Amino acid sequence: MELDHIDYQILQLLSENARIQWKDLGNQIHMTGQAVGNRIKKLEDNGVIHSYSLVVDELKLGFSFTAFVIIYMKTANHKEFIHFVQEQNEVREVHRVSGEGCYHLKIKVKSQDQLNLFLNDLLKYGNYSIHLSIQEIKQQTSLKSI
């Protein structure tokens, strides 16, 4: 699917407020709400938009520790590891990477004890190095000037 300027405008506005009414979105880009709805449906059907989400302040929910873990796998069979990380609520992101390590994980936990328990379970799959976040500087949730 090839996107045009209007599709990019719709994506930017939806990324800023996914709950915006189609009519209000249409007013901002000079289209009818129905035309906007048709475009959004096309973007969804083609997999450009695959979900809508809610962004919460995890610190206010008690998740005071953010850790970035680099895992060095013990084996070339990664299926068990991938299943493990997909099942762990602490794991917010997993990226298979080139360079240092095999995977980079972003972990959010409420306590050091919870982090230690997770790291103990992780040792089954490989060795790791860990970096603790001391301050989040930027978290971008909306598309800016696509």
Long-range contacts (C-beta under 8 A, 24 or more apart in sequence): 1-42, 1-43, 1-46, 1-48, 3-48, 6-31, 6-39, 7-39, 7-43, 7-48, 8-146, 10-36, 10-39, 10-40, 10-43, 11-43, 11-48, 11-49, 11-143, 11-146, 12-142, 12-143, 12-144, 12-145, 12-146, 14-40, 14-49, 15-141, 15-142, 15-143, 16-142, 18-52, 18-53, 55-141, 58-108, 62-110, 63-108, 63-109, 63-110, 64-110, 64-111, 65-107, 65-108, 65-109, 65-110, 65-111, 65-112, 65-114, 65-115, 65-132, 65-133, 66-106, 66-107, 66-108, 66-132, 66-133, 66-136, 67-106, 67-107, 67-109, 67-115, 67-130, 67-131, 67-132, 67-133, 68-104, 68-105, 68-106, 68-107, 68-130, 68-131, 68-132, 68-133, 69-104, 69-105, 69-107, 69-119, 69-122, 69-128, 69-129, 69-130, 69-131, 70-100, 70-101, 70-103, 70-104, 70-105, 70-128, 70-129, 70-130, 70-131, 71-101, 71-102, 71-103, 71-104, 71-105, 71-122, 71-125, 71-126, 71-127, 71-128, 72-101, 72-102, 72-126, 72-127, 72-128, 72-129, 73-102, 73-103, 73-125, 73-126, 74-125, 74-126, 74-127, 75-125, 75-126, 78-102, 80-125, 81-125, 81-126, 84-121, 84-124, 84-125, 88-118, 88-121, 90-114, 90-115, 90-118, 101-129, 102-126
